[in-house]
Amino acid sequence: MSQKTSLIKITSSLILGLVFSIFFIAQNVSASTGYIDTSVTNQAKVCHDAACTTPTPGIINFELSVEPSIVIDSVTGISGRVWGNELGWITMNPAGAGVRFADPDSGLLTGKAWSQVSGWVNFAVTGQSVTIDPSTGEFFGWAWTGGPYGGWIKFDCASSSTCVKTTWRAETGGGVSGGTTGTGTGGTTPPSSTSKDICSNLDGVQETIPSGYTVNDAGQCIKIIDECPNLPGSQNTLPKGYEINNIGACVTRSPSEDSCRNIDGVQKEIPEDYTVNERGDCVKPAAEDLCANLLDIQVSAPQGFYEQSGNCFSLPKSPDTIPPTQTGGDNGASGVNQGGNGMNSFVPSFLSNFINHTITSIQNIISSINNFIEQHITWPIFLIWILLLLLVLYLLKRFLFKI
């Protein structure tokens, strides 16, 4: 009987040892992973002028009741989404990009997020920087996004209106005070316009619009298509009464020439409502559908919508009235569900929000477990745990369940 009691004590000690070892490693893991600290307002401003007052700055909310907290990890960077009243949903880890640490010890960030309205949000603009203070978890610095609602994004906990704070801390401890890390100079006013990246969708920093490019309504730099480079100005289509000769130049047609050989009769001029295609034939142009994802043909974006990559989306509203939707696609392109599709059309919005929140939370837990295993569970430790577990099972079977 005493031998059995001793073995039970040994088994209990082994189990407690396993529990405490797991707890000890989990404590170390928490030092490199953090979330939004709800003790502050957790908002950043999008400044549209040097004083950051007029027009009224946009607001980016990092603490949402309808969306799980973003996750800050020293290795994988920042994941999750935040909401801008002008910029819409902003994905911190879009496909092919993402905001991550350039230097986890100092908290210096790099990379780009993706706004469903303004496109890329650059956290590493030349001459500026954004850091998370490794000792306080506070964001500090300037990011940039283009487009009609874009501007310098201000992080500075000196003011509650621009303070974003997290529970993340650098693994090595210590740290530097906000704003002293990186190449940026910080300050309370937006940086000089000379350091703006005019074309955030192009690689590198463009302080001016590159030659051969123009800026579209979404604030992106796109190439200018000139059908007639030998004529003054930019010709998006072949001008009336012109043709392209064998060297690619636009020249006037001879008055006696048939401008439309594919149409019966002699057409000295291109008929009204016709255009000339790349083969030189006169055709009636098909009405261009600006919004391929909407019913009927839209020659312009309907009221309350904006166009992006051939699709039209609703302008941002309050996050309390727009259920969270998944974003993604090549280069972080936003795949926004505008309602009426999938689950949201069959269940109440509150149930949809609950299910989305639950799924996202499970995904975050699984991701944290994976990060924990990858960073802290080595093969020797794993084998020791397996051997201890087998020993415990053997002792339990040998002495407790012996018939």
Buried (B, 14 or more C-beta within 10 A) or exposed (E): EEEEEEBBEBBEEBBEEBEEBEEEBEEEBEBBBBBBBEEBBBBBBBBBEEEBEEEEBBBBBBBBEBBBBBBBBBEBBBBBBBBBBBBBBBBBBBBEBBBBBBBBBBBBBBBBBBBBBBBBBBBBBBBBBBBBBBBBBBBBBBBBBBBEBBBBBBBBBEEEEBBBBBBBBBEEEEBBEBBEBBEBBBEEEBBEEEBBBBBBBBEEBBEEEEEEBEBEEBBBBBEEEBBBEEBEEEBEEBBEEBBBEEEEEBEEBEEEEBBBEEBEEEBBEBEEEBBBEEEEEBEEEEEEBBBEEBEEEBEEBBEEBBBBEEBBBBEBEEBEEBBBBBBBEEEBBBEBBBEEEEEBEEEEBEEBBEEBBEEBEEEBEEBBEEBBEEBEEEEEEEEEBEEBEEEBEEBBEEBEEEE
